[in-house]
Amino acid sequence: MKATPYSLRHTAAIEFLRNGADSFSVQPMLGHTDLTMTKLSQEDIKMVHDKASPVQKLTFMNKRASRKLE
């Protein structure tokens, strides 16, 4: 695959988003006028959801609390 300015820009934006930047911050860096251009894949959306979900956090805490120390 040949690296183009567009592919490098796209990859940088995706990495920003995957590393915790929000779409509202990436949007002006890319010069997009609306958020429809700053989209995540379904896999990325699931990753962000799993990371930020309060339900996931409660489930994790519940698993840790149910362990018995011996």
N, CA, C and O atoms as a Tripos MOL2 file, in Angstrom:
@<TRIPOS>MOLECULE
protein
  280   279    70     0     0
PROTEIN
NO_CHARGES

@<TRIPOS>ATOM
      1 N           0.8470   -1.1860    0.0000 N.3       1 MET1
      2 CA          0.0000    0.0000    0.0000 C.3       1 MET1
      3 C           0.8910    1.2480    0.0000 C.2       1 MET1
      4 O           1.8450    1.3500    0.7720 O.2       1 MET1
      5 N           0.5690    2.1530   -0.8490 N.am      2 LYS2
      6 CA          1.3430    3.3830   -0.9740 C.3       2 LYS2
      7 C           0.8250    4.4280    0.0210 C.2       2 LYS2
      8 O          -0.3780    4.6660    0.1290 O.2       2 LYS2
      9 N           1.7580    5.0370    0.7380 N.am      3 ALA3
     10 CA          1.3850    6.0870    1.6950 C.3       3 ALA3
     11 C           1.1380    7.3920    0.9360 C.2       3 ALA3
     12 O           1.9760    7.8490    0.1590 O.2       3 ALA3
     13 N          -0.0240    7.9710    1.1820 N.am      4 THR4
     14 CA         -0.3680    9.2560    0.5860 C.3       4 THR4
     15 C          -0.6030   10.2500    1.7130 C.2       4 THR4
     16 O          -0.8250    9.8400    2.8520 O.2       4 THR4
     17 N          -0.5590   11.5400    1.4250 N.am      5 PRO5
     18 CA         -0.8690   12.5110    2.4770 C.3       5 PRO5
     19 C          -2.2360   12.2450    3.1170 C.2       5 PRO5
     20 O          -2.3980   12.3880    4.3290 O.2       5 PRO5
     21 N          -3.2220   11.8560    2.2880 N.am      6 TYR6
     22 CA         -4.5530   11.5790    2.8170 C.3       6 TYR6
     23 C          -4.5290   10.3880    3.7730 C.2       6 TYR6
     24 O          -5.1100   10.4480    4.8560 O.2       6 TYR6
     25 N          -3.8520    9.2950    3.3690 N.am      7 SER7
     26 CA         -3.8380    8.1030    4.2270 C.3       7 SER7
     27 C          -3.0970    8.3690    5.5370 C.2       7 SER7
     28 O          -3.4950    7.8610    6.5850 O.2       7 SER7
     29 N          -2.0260    9.1590    5.4900 N.am      8 LEU8
     30 CA         -1.3010    9.5170    6.7110 C.3       8 LEU8
     31 C          -2.1670   10.3750    7.6300 C.2       8 LEU8
     32 O          -2.1780   10.1800    8.8460 O.2       8 LEU8
     33 N          -2.8860   11.3180    7.0460 N.am      9 ARG9
     34 CA         -3.7800   12.2000    7.8060 C.3       9 ARG9
     35 C          -4.9000   11.3830    8.4490 C.2       9 ARG9
     36 O          -5.2300   11.5730    9.6190 O.2       9 ARG9
     37 N          -5.4800   10.4720    7.6630 N.am     10 HIS10
     38 CA         -6.5520    9.6140    8.1430 C.3      10 HIS10
     39 C          -6.0620    8.7180    9.2850 C.2      10 HIS10
     40 O          -6.7310    8.5950   10.3110 O.2      10 HIS10
     41 N          -4.9030    8.1000    9.1060 N.am     11 THR11
     42 CA         -4.3370    7.2270   10.1250 C.3      11 THR11
     43 C          -4.0490    8.0020   11.4070 C.2      11 THR11
     44 O          -4.3220    7.5100   12.5020 O.2      11 THR11
     45 N          -3.5040    9.1980   11.2800 N.am     12 ALA12
     46 CA         -3.2240   10.0220   12.4620 C.3      12 ALA12
     47 C          -4.5160   10.3510   13.2100 C.2      12 ALA12
     48 O          -4.5620   10.2850   14.4380 O.2      12 ALA12
     49 N          -5.5550   10.7030   12.4710 N.am     13 ALA13
     50 CA         -6.8400   11.0400   13.0990 C.3      13 ALA13
     51 C          -7.4280    9.8290   13.8170 C.2      13 ALA13
     52 O          -7.9180    9.9540   14.9390 O.2      13 ALA13
     53 N          -7.3840    8.6660   13.1840 N.am     14 ILE14
     54 CA         -7.9130    7.4450   13.8070 C.3      14 ILE14
     55 C          -7.1210    7.1150   15.0740 C.2      14 ILE14
     56 O          -7.7050    6.7330   16.0870 O.2      14 ILE14
     57 N          -5.8160    7.2600   15.0200 N.am     15 GLU15
     58 CA         -4.9970    6.9730   16.2080 C.3      15 GLU15
     59 C          -5.2990    7.9520   17.3410 C.2      15 GLU15
     60 O          -5.3300    7.5580   18.5060 O.2      15 GLU15
     61 N          -5.5250    9.2390   17.0040 N.am     16 PHE16
     62 CA         -5.9330   10.2100   18.0250 C.3      16 PHE16
     63 C          -7.2020    9.7180   18.7090 C.2      16 PHE16
     64 O          -7.2860    9.7050   19.9370 O.2      16 PHE16
     65 N          -8.1920    9.3120   17.9120 N.am     17 LEU17
     66 CA         -9.4670    8.8720   18.4600 C.3      17 LEU17
     67 C          -9.3160    7.5970   19.2790 C.2      17 LEU17
     68 O          -9.9100    7.4790   20.3510 O.2      17 LEU17
     69 N          -8.5340    6.6500   18.7930 N.am     18 ARG18
     70 CA         -8.3320    5.3900   19.5140 C.3      18 ARG18
     71 C          -7.5650    5.5900   20.8140 C.2      18 ARG18
     72 O          -7.6920    4.7880   21.7400 O.2      18 ARG18
     73 N          -6.7780    6.6410   20.8900 N.am     19 ASN19
     74 CA         -6.0000    6.9030   22.1030 C.3      19 ASN19
     75 C          -6.7030    7.8370   23.0690 C.2      19 ASN19
     76 O          -6.0890    8.3320   24.0140 O.2      19 ASN19
     77 N          -7.9900    8.0830   22.8400 N.am     20 GLY20
     78 CA         -8.7770    8.8130   23.8180 C.3      20 GLY20
     79 C          -9.2260   10.2050   23.4350 C.2      20 GLY20
     80 O         -10.0000   10.8170   24.1710 O.2      20 GLY20
     81 N          -8.7680   10.7290   22.3050 N.am     21 ALA21
     82 CA         -9.2450   12.0550   21.8870 C.3      21 ALA21
     83 C         -10.7140   11.9250   21.4870 C.2      21 ALA21
     84 O         -11.1350   10.8820   20.9870 O.2      21 ALA21
     85 N         -11.4690   12.9590   21.7040 N.am     22 ASP22
     86 CA        -12.8690   12.9230   21.3020 C.3      22 ASP22
     87 C         -13.0420   13.5400   19.9220 C.2      22 ASP22
     88 O         -12.2050   14.3140   19.4570 O.2      22 ASP22
     89 N         -14.1430   13.1810   19.2820 N.am     23 SER23
     90 CA        -14.4130   13.6540   17.9220 C.3      23 SER23
     91 C         -14.4610   15.1710   17.8350 C.2      23 SER23
     92 O         -14.0710   15.7470   16.8190 O.2      23 SER23
     93 N         -14.9360   15.8230   18.8940 N.am     24 PHE24
     94 CA        -15.0300   17.2830   18.8850 C.3      24 PHE24
     95 C         -13.6510   17.9360   18.8390 C.2      24 PHE24
     96 O         -13.5030   19.0340   18.3010 O.2      24 PHE24
     97 N         -12.6440   17.2710   19.3980 N.am     25 SER25
     98 CA        -11.2720   17.8040   19.3540 C.3      25 SER25
     99 C         -10.6030   17.5230   18.0230 C.2      25 SER25
    100 O          -9.8570   18.3590   17.5140 O.2      25 SER25
    101 N         -10.8610   16.3620   17.4600 N.am     26 VAL26
    102 CA        -10.2290   15.9800   16.1940 C.3      26 VAL26
    103 C         -10.8440   16.7390   15.0200 C.2      26 VAL26
    104 O         -10.1540   17.0550   14.0510 O.2      26 VAL26
    105 N         -12.1260   17.0280   15.1060 N.am     27 GLN27
    106 CA        -12.8310   17.7170   14.0200 C.3      27 GLN27
    107 C         -12.1280   18.9900   13.5530 C.2      27 GLN27
    108 O         -11.8770   19.1160   12.3540 O.2      27 GLN27
    109 N         -11.7940   19.9470   14.4360 N.am     28 PRO28
    110 CA        -11.1290   21.1580   13.9450 C.3      28 PRO28
    111 C          -9.6980   20.9190   13.4680 C.2      28 PRO28
    112 O          -9.2040   21.6340   12.5970 O.2      28 PRO28
    113 N          -9.0270   19.9020   14.0450 N.am     29 MET29
    114 CA         -7.6680   19.5930   13.5740 C.3      29 MET29
    115 C          -7.6880   19.1600   12.1130 C.2      29 MET29
    116 O          -6.7540   19.4340   11.3590 O.2      29 MET29
    117 N          -8.7610   18.4810   11.7250 N.am     30 LEU30
    118 CA         -8.8830   18.0060   10.3490 C.3      30 LEU30
    119 C          -9.5270   19.0430    9.4370 C.2      30 LEU30
    120 O          -9.5330   18.8880    8.2160 O.2      30 LEU30
    121 N         -10.0640   20.0940   10.0330 N.am     31 GLY31
    122 CA        -10.7280   21.1240    9.2360 C.3      31 GLY31
    123 C         -12.1270   20.7430    8.7970 C.2      31 GLY31
    124 O         -12.6530   21.3080    7.8380 O.2      31 GLY31
    125 N         -12.7430   19.7780    9.4960 N.am     32 HIS32
    126 CA        -14.1030   19.3690    9.1520 C.3      32 HIS32
    127 C         -15.0990   20.3650    9.7230 C.2      32 HIS32
    128 O         -14.9290   20.8650   10.8340 O.2      32 HIS32
    129 N         -16.1280   20.6420    8.9580 N.am     33 THR33
    130 CA        -17.1390   21.5910    9.4070 C.3      33 THR33
    131 C         -18.2270   20.9420   10.2570 C.2      33 THR33
    132 O         -18.9270   21.6260   11.0040 O.2      33 THR33
    133 N         -18.3710   19.6050   10.1440 N.am     34 ASP34
    134 CA        -19.3320   18.9010   10.9950 C.3      34 ASP34
    135 C         -18.7910   17.5190   11.3480 C.2      34 ASP34
    136 O         -17.7990   17.0620   10.7790 O.2      34 ASP34
    137 N         -19.4530   16.8650   12.2890 N.am     35 LEU35
    138 CA        -18.9520   15.5910   12.8030 C.3      35 LEU35
    139 C         -19.1960   14.4040   11.8820 C.2      35 LEU35
    140 O         -18.6700   13.3200   12.1340 O.2      35 LEU35
    141 N         -19.9810   14.5800   10.8190 N.am     36 THR36
    142 CA        -20.2360   13.4380    9.9370 C.3      36 THR36
    143 C         -18.9560   12.9610    9.2630 C.2      36 THR36
    144 O         -18.8670   11.8010    8.8610 O.2      36 THR36
    145 N         -17.9800   13.8260    9.1360 N.am     37 MET37
    146 CA        -16.7100   13.4320    8.5250 C.3      37 MET37
    147 C         -15.7830   12.7510    9.5300 C.2      37 MET37
    148 O         -14.8530   12.0480    9.1340 O.2      37 MET37
    149 N         -16.0250   12.9510   10.8170 N.am     38 THR38
    150 CA        -15.1620   12.3900   11.8550 C.3      38 THR38
    151 C         -15.8720   11.1800   12.4520 C.2      38 THR38
    152 O         -16.4230   11.2460   13.5510 O.2      38 THR38
    153 N         -15.8490   10.0800   11.7110 N.am     39 LYS39
    154 CA        -16.5730    8.8810   12.1180 C.3      39 LYS39
    155 C         -15.6170    7.8070   12.5980 C.2      39 LYS39
    156 O         -14.4720    7.7170   12.1540 O.2      39 LYS39
    157 N         -16.1180    6.9940   13.5180 N.am     40 LEU40
    158 CA        -15.3780    5.8290   13.9910 C.3      40 LEU40
    159 C         -16.0090    4.5730   13.4040 C.2      40 LEU40
    160 O         -17.1940    4.5580   13.0730 O.2      40 LEU40
    161 N         -15.2110    3.5310   13.2790 N.am     41 SER41
    162 CA        -15.7570    2.2460   12.8450 C.3      41 SER41
    163 C         -16.5700    1.6490   13.9930 C.2      41 SER41
    164 O         -16.4550    2.0880   15.1370 O.2      41 SER41
    165 N         -17.3840    0.6560   13.6840 N.am     42 GLN42
    166 CA        -18.1690   -0.0090   14.7290 C.3      42 GLN42
    167 C         -17.2550   -0.6400   15.7740 C.2      42 GLN42
    168 O         -17.5770   -0.6410   16.9630 O.2      42 GLN42
    169 N         -16.1200   -1.1730   15.3390 N.am     43 GLU43
    170 CA        -15.1660   -1.7720   16.2740 C.3      43 GLU43
    171 C         -14.6050   -0.7170   17.2200 C.2      43 GLU43
    172 O         -14.4650   -0.9660   18.4180 O.2      43 GLU43
    173 N         -14.2830    0.4650   16.6850 N.am     44 ASP44
    174 CA        -13.7700    1.5490   17.5180 C.3      44 ASP44
    175 C         -14.8310    2.0410   18.4900 C.2      44 ASP44
    176 O         -14.5280    2.3440   19.6440 O.2      44 ASP44
    177 N         -16.0640    2.1190   18.0300 N.am     45 ILE45
    178 CA        -17.1590    2.5650   18.9030 C.3      45 ILE45
    179 C         -17.3260    1.5830   20.0590 C.2      45 ILE45
    180 O         -17.5200    1.9990   21.2020 O.2      45 ILE45
    181 N         -17.2490    0.2690   19.7670 N.am     46 LYS46
    182 CA        -17.3620   -0.7310   20.8310 C.3      46 LYS46
    183 C         -16.2150   -0.5880   21.8240 C.2      46 LYS46
    184 O         -16.4240   -0.6950   23.0330 O.2      46 LYS46
    185 N         -14.9980   -0.3440   21.3200 N.am     47 MET47
    186 CA        -13.8410   -0.1860   22.1910 C.3      47 MET47
    187 C         -14.0220    1.0100   23.1330 C.2      47 MET47
    188 O         -13.7400    0.9150   24.3270 O.2      47 MET47
    189 N         -14.4890    2.1270   22.5890 N.am     48 VAL48
    190 CA        -14.7140    3.3240   23.4000 C.3      48 VAL48
    191 C         -15.8240    3.0630   24.4100 C.2      48 VAL48
    192 O         -15.7230    3.4610   25.5700 O.2      48 VAL48
    193 N         -16.8720    2.3970   23.9670 N.am     49 HIS49
    194 CA        -17.9850    2.0900   24.8600 C.3      49 HIS49
    195 C         -17.5170    1.2100   26.0230 C.2      49 HIS49
    196 O         -17.8300    1.4810   27.1820 O.2      49 HIS49
    197 N         -16.7660    0.1600   25.7000 N.am     50 ASP50
    198 CA        -16.2730   -0.7320   26.7510 C.3      50 ASP50
    199 C         -15.3760    0.0050   27.7400 C.2      50 ASP50
    200 O         -15.4020   -0.2730   28.9390 O.2      50 ASP50
    201 N         -14.5920    0.9330   27.2370 N.am     51 LYS51
    202 CA        -13.6770    1.6890   28.0920 C.3      51 LYS51
    203 C         -14.4210    2.6810   28.9970 C.2      51 LYS51
    204 O         -14.0340    2.8880   30.1470 O.2      51 LYS51
    205 N         -15.4860    3.2880   28.4710 N.am     52 ALA52
    206 CA        -16.1590    4.3640   29.1950 C.3      52 ALA52
    207 C         -17.4630    3.9460   29.8810 C.2      52 ALA52
    208 O         -18.0300    4.7270   30.6440 O.2      52 ALA52
    209 N         -17.9370    2.7490   29.6260 N.am     53 SER53
    210 CA        -19.2410    2.3260   30.1290 C.3      53 SER53
    211 C         -19.2750    2.1840   31.6480 C.2      53 SER53
    212 O         -18.4670    1.4450   32.2130 O.2      53 SER53
    213 N         -20.1950    2.8790   32.3190 N.am     54 PRO54
    214 CA        -20.3320    2.7180   33.7610 C.3      54 PRO54
    215 C         -20.7680    1.2910   34.1180 C.2      54 PRO54
    216 O         -20.4070    0.7820   35.1790 O.2      54 PRO54
    217 N         -21.5320    0.6530   33.2470 N.am     55 VAL55
    218 CA        -21.9770   -0.7170   33.5030 C.3      55 VAL55
    219 C         -20.7710   -1.6590   33.5030 C.2      55 VAL55
    220 O         -20.6710   -2.5360   34.3610 O.2      55 VAL55
    221 N         -19.8630   -1.4810   32.5520 N.am     56 GLN56
    222 CA        -18.6610   -2.3050   32.5110 C.3      56 GLN56
    223 C         -17.8520   -2.1240   33.7920 C.2      56 GLN56
    224 O         -17.3230   -3.0900   34.3420 O.2      56 GLN56
    225 N         -17.7580   -0.8930   34.2590 N.am     57 LYS57
    226 CA        -17.0030   -0.6150   35.4760 C.3      57 LYS57
    227 C         -17.6390   -1.3080   36.6790 C.2      57 LYS57
    228 O         -16.9340   -1.8950   37.5000 O.2      57 LYS57
    229 N         -18.9590   -1.2440   36.7880 N.am     58 LEU58
    230 CA        -19.6580   -1.9030   37.8970 C.3      58 LEU58
    231 C         -19.4910   -3.4150   37.8320 C.2      58 LEU58
    232 O         -19.3080   -4.0680   38.8590 O.2      58 LEU58
    233 N         -19.5530   -3.9700   36.6260 N.am     59 THR59
    234 CA        -19.3740   -5.4120   36.4490 C.3      59 THR59
    235 C         -17.9840   -5.8250   36.8890 C.2      59 THR59
    236 O         -17.8190   -6.8310   37.5790 O.2      59 THR59
    237 N         -16.9780   -5.0460   36.4900 N.am     60 PHE60
    238 CA        -15.5990   -5.3390   36.8660 C.3      60 PHE60
    239 C         -15.4240   -5.2440   38.3790 C.2      60 PHE60
    240 O         -14.7760   -6.0950   38.9890 O.2      60 PHE60
    241 N         -16.0030   -4.2090   38.9800 N.am     61 MET61
    242 CA        -15.8820   -4.0290   40.4320 C.3      61 MET61
    243 C         -16.5690   -5.1680   41.1670 C.2      61 MET61
    244 O         -16.0690   -5.6430   42.1870 O.2      61 MET61
    245 N         -17.7100   -5.6070   40.6560 N.am     62 ASN62
    246 CA        -18.4520   -6.6930   41.2800 C.3      62 ASN62
    247 C         -17.6470   -7.9980   41.2260 C.2      62 ASN62
    248 O         -17.6360   -8.7540   42.1970 O.2      62 ASN62
    249 N         -16.9850   -8.2630   40.1190 N.am     63 LYS63
    250 CA        -16.1510   -9.4620   40.0000 C.3      63 LYS63
    251 C         -15.0050   -9.4250   41.0020 C.2      63 LYS63
    252 O         -14.6790  -10.4410   41.6150 O.2      63 LYS63
    253 N         -14.3990   -8.2630   41.1670 N.am     64 ARG64
    254 CA        -13.2810   -8.1390   42.1050 C.3      64 ARG64
    255 C         -13.7710   -8.3010   43.5450 C.2      64 ARG64
    256 O         -13.0930   -8.9220   44.3630 O.2      64 ARG64
    257 N         -14.9410   -7.7470   43.8570 N.am     65 ALA65
    258 CA        -15.4680   -7.7960   45.2180 C.3      65 ALA65
    259 C         -15.8930   -9.2120   45.6090 C.2      65 ALA65
    260 O         -15.8890   -9.5450   46.7940 O.2      65 ALA65
    261 N         -16.2550  -10.0460   44.6450 N.am     66 SER66
    262 CA        -16.7530  -11.3810   44.9670 C.3      66 SER66
    263 C         -15.6240  -12.3820   45.2300 C.2      66 SER66
    264 O         -15.8870  -13.4970   45.6810 O.2      66 SER66
    265 N         -14.3960  -12.0110   44.9600 N.am     67 ARG67
    266 CA        -13.2700  -12.9120   45.2260 C.3      67 ARG67
    267 C         -13.0410  -13.0100   46.7390 C.2      67 ARG67
    268 O         -13.1490  -12.0260   47.4700 O.2      67 ARG67
    269 N         -12.7290  -14.2090   47.1710 N.am     68 LYS68
    270 CA        -12.4460  -14.4220   48.5870 C.3      68 LYS68
    271 C         -10.9340  -14.4790   48.7910 C.2      68 LYS68
    272 O         -10.2150  -15.1420   48.0430 O.2      68 LYS68
    273 N         -10.4860  -13.7960   49.7810 N.am     69 LEU69
    274 CA         -9.0570  -13.8470   50.1040 C.3      69 LEU69
    275 C          -8.8070  -15.0560   50.9930 C.2      69 LEU69
    276 O          -9.5680  -15.3210   51.9240 O.2      69 LEU69
    277 N          -7.7590  -15.7730   50.7070 N.am     70 GLU70
    278 CA         -7.4500  -16.9570   51.5220 C.3      70 GLU70
    279 C          -6.1130  -16.7900   52.1790 C.2      70 GLU70
    280 O          -5.6690  -17.6760   52.9080 O.2      70 GLU70
@<TRIPOS>BOND
     1     1     2 1
     2     2     3 1
     3     3     4 2
     4     3     5 am
     5     5     6 1
     6     6     7 1
     7     7     8 2
     8     7     9 am
     9     9    10 1
    10    10    11 1
    11    11    12 2
    12    11    13 am
    13    13    14 1
    14    14    15 1
    15    15    16 2
    16    15    17 am
    17    17    18 1
    18    18    19 1
    19    19    20 2
    20    19    21 am
    21    21    22 1
    22    22    23 1
    23    23    24 2
    24    23    25 am
    25    25    26 1
    26    26    27 1
    27    27    28 2
    28    27    29 am
    29    29    30 1
    30    30    31 1
    31    31    32 2
    32    31    33 am
    33    33    34 1
    34    34    35 1
    35    35    36 2
    36    35    37 am
    37    37    38 1
    38    38    39 1
    39    39    40 2
    40    39    41 am
    41    41    42 1
    42    42    43 1
    43    43    44 2
    44    43    45 am
    45    45    46 1
    46    46    47 1
    47    47    48 2
    48    47    49 am
    49    49    50 1
    50    50    51 1
    51    51    52 2
    52    51    53 am
    53    53    54 1
    54    54    55 1
    55    55    56 2
    56    55    57 am
    57    57    58 1
    58    58    59 1
    59    59    60 2
    60    59    61 am
    61    61    62 1
    62    62    63 1
    63    63    64 2
    64    63    65 am
    65    65    66 1
    66    66    67 1
    67    67    68 2
    68    67    69 am
    69    69    70 1
    70    70    71 1
    71    71    72 2
    72    71    73 am
    73    73    74 1
    74    74    75 1
    75    75    76 2
    76    75    77 am
    77    77    78 1
    78    78    79 1
    79    79    80 2
    80    79    81 am
    81    81    82 1
    82    82    83 1
    83    83    84 2
    84    83    85 am
    85    85    86 1
    86    86    87 1
    87    87    88 2
    88    87    89 am
    89    89    90 1
    90    90    91 1
    91    91    92 2
    92    91    93 am
    93    93    94 1
    94    94    95 1
    95    95    96 2
    96    95    97 am
    97    97    98 1
    98    98    99 1
    99    99   100 2
   100    99   101 am
   101   101   102 1
   102   102   103 1
   103   103   104 2
   104   103   105 am
   105   105   106 1
   106   106   107 1
   107   107   108 2
   108   107   109 am
   109   109   110 1
   110   110   111 1
   111   111   112 2
   112   111   113 am
   113   113   114 1
   114   114   115 1
   115   115   116 2
   116   115   117 am
   117   117   118 1
   118   118   119 1
   119   119   120 2
   120   119   121 am
   121   121   122 1
   122   122   123 1
   123   123   124 2
   124   123   125 am
   125   125   126 1
   126   126   127 1
   127   127   128 2
   128   127   129 am
   129   129   130 1
   130   130   131 1
   131   131   132 2
   132   131   133 am
   133   133   134 1
   134   134   135 1
   135   135   136 2
   136   135   137 am
   137   137   138 1
   138   138   139 1
   139   139   140 2
   140   139   141 am
   141   141   142 1
   142   142   143 1
   143   143   144 2
   144   143   145 am
   145   145   146 1
   146   146   147 1
   147   147   148 2
   148   147   149 am
   149   149   150 1
   150   150   151 1
   151   151   152 2
   152   151   153 am
   153   153   154 1
   154   154   155 1
   155   155   156 2
   156   155   157 am
   157   157   158 1
   158   158   159 1
   159   159   160 2
   160   159   161 am
   161   161   162 1
   162   162   163 1
   163   163   164 2
   164   163   165 am
   165   165   166 1
   166   166   167 1
   167   167   168 2
   168   167   169 am
   169   169   170 1
   170   170   171 1
   171   171   172 2
   172   171   173 am
   173   173   174 1
   174   174   175 1
   175   175   176 2
   176   175   177 am
   177   177   178 1
   178   178   179 1
   179   179   180 2
   180   179   181 am
   181   181   182 1
   182   182   183 1
   183   183   184 2
   184   183   185 am
   185   185   186 1
   186   186   187 1
   187   187   188 2
   188   187   189 am
   189   189   190 1
   190   190   191 1
   191   191   192 2
   192   191   193 am
   193   193   194 1
   194   194   195 1
   195   195   196 2
   196   195   197 am
   197   197   198 1
   198   198   199 1
   199   199   200 2
   200   199   201 am
   201   201   202 1
   202   202   203 1
   203   203   204 2
   204   203   205 am
   205   205   206 1
   206   206   207 1
   207   207   208 2
   208   207   209 am
   209   209   210 1
   210   210   211 1
   211   211   212 2
   212   211   213 am
   213   213   214 1
   214   214   215 1
   215   215   216 2
   216   215   217 am
   217   217   218 1
   218   218   219 1
   219   219   220 2
   220   219   221 am
   221   221   222 1
   222   222   223 1
   223   223   224 2
   224   223   225 am
   225   225   226 1
   226   226   227 1
   227   227   228 2
   228   227   229 am
   229   229   230 1
   230   230   231 1
   231   231   232 2
   232   231   233 am
   233   233   234 1
   234   234   235 1
   235   235   236 2
   236   235   237 am
   237   237   238 1
   238   238   239 1
   239   239   240 2
   240   239   241 am
   241   241   242 1
   242   242   243 1
   243   243   244 2
   244   243   245 am
   245   245   246 1
   246   246   247 1
   247   247   248 2
   248   247   249 am
   249   249   250 1
   250   250   251 1
   251   251   252 2
   252   251   253 am
   253   253   254 1
   254   254   255 1
   255   255   256 2
   256   255   257 am
   257   257   258 1
   258   258   259 1
   259   259   260 2
   260   259   261 am
   261   261   262 1
   262   262   263 1
   263   263   264 2
   264   263   265 am
   265   265   266 1
   266   266   267 1
   267   267   268 2
   268   267   269 am
   269   269   270 1
   270   270   271 1
   271   271   272 2
   272   271   273 am
   273   273   274 1
   274   274   275 1
   275   275   276 2
   276   275   277 am
   277   277   278 1
   278   278   279 1
   279   279   280 2
@<TRIPOS>SUBSTRUCTURE
     1 MET1         2 RESIDUE 1 A MET
     2 LYS2         6 RESIDUE 1 A LYS
     3 ALA3        10 RESIDUE 1 A ALA
     4 THR4        14 RESIDUE 1 A THR
     5 PRO5        18 RESIDUE 1 A PRO
     6 TYR6        22 RESIDUE 1 A TYR
     7 SER7        26 RESIDUE 1 A SER
     8 LEU8        30 RESIDUE 1 A LEU
     9 ARG9        34 RESIDUE 1 A ARG
    10 HIS10       38 RESIDUE 1 A HIS
    11 THR11       42 RESIDUE 1 A THR
    12 ALA12       46 RESIDUE 1 A ALA
    13 ALA13       50 RESIDUE 1 A ALA
    14 ILE14       54 RESIDUE 1 A ILE
    15 GLU15       58 RESIDUE 1 A GLU
    16 PHE16       62 RESIDUE 1 A PHE
    17 LEU17       66 RESIDUE 1 A LEU
    18 ARG18       70 RESIDUE 1 A ARG
    19 ASN19       74 RESIDUE 1 A ASN
    20 GLY20       78 RESIDUE 1 A GLY
    21 ALA21       82 RESIDUE 1 A ALA
    22 ASP22       86 RESIDUE 1 A ASP
    23 SER23       90 RESIDUE 1 A SER
    24 PHE24       94 RESIDUE 1 A PHE
    25 SER25       98 RESIDUE 1 A SER
    26 VAL26      102 RESIDUE 1 A VAL
    27 GLN27      106 RESIDUE 1 A GLN
    28 PRO28      110 RESIDUE 1 A PRO
    29 MET29      114 RESIDUE 1 A MET
    30 LEU30      118 RESIDUE 1 A LEU
    31 GLY31      122 RESIDUE 1 A GLY
    32 HIS32      126 RESIDUE 1 A HIS
    33 THR33      130 RESIDUE 1 A THR
    34 ASP34      134 RESIDUE 1 A ASP
    35 LEU35      138 RESIDUE 1 A LEU
    36 THR36      142 RESIDUE 1 A THR
    37 MET37      146 RESIDUE 1 A MET
    38 THR38      150 RESIDUE 1 A THR
    39 LYS39      154 RESIDUE 1 A LYS
    40 LEU40      158 RESIDUE 1 A LEU
    41 SER41      162 RESIDUE 1 A SER
    42 GLN42      166 RESIDUE 1 A GLN
    43 GLU43      170 RESIDUE 1 A GLU
    44 ASP44      174 RESIDUE 1 A ASP
    45 ILE45      178 RESIDUE 1 A ILE
    46 LYS46      182 RESIDUE 1 A LYS
    47 MET47      186 RESIDUE 1 A MET
    48 VAL48      190 RESIDUE 1 A VAL
    49 HIS49      194 RESIDUE 1 A HIS
    50 ASP50      198 RESIDUE 1 A ASP
    51 LYS51      202 RESIDUE 1 A LYS
    52 ALA52      206 RESIDUE 1 A ALA
    53 SER53      210 RESIDUE 1 A SER
    54 PRO54      214 RESIDUE 1 A PRO
    55 VAL55      218 RESIDUE 1 A VAL
    56 GLN56      222 RESIDUE 1 A GLN
    57 LYS57      226 RESIDUE 1 A LYS
    58 LEU58      230 RESIDUE 1 A LEU
    59 THR59      234 RESIDUE 1 A THR
    60 PHE60      238 RESIDUE 1 A PHE
    61 MET61      242 RESIDUE 1 A MET
    62 ASN62      246 RESIDUE 1 A ASN
    63 LYS63      250 RESIDUE 1 A LYS
    64 ARG64      254 RESIDUE 1 A ARG
    65 ALA65      258 RESIDUE 1 A ALA
    66 SER66      262 RESIDUE 1 A SER
    67 ARG67      266 RESIDUE 1 A ARG
    68 LYS68      270 RESIDUE 1 A LYS
    69 LEU69      274 RESIDUE 1 A LEU
    70 GLU70      278 RESIDUE 1 A GLU
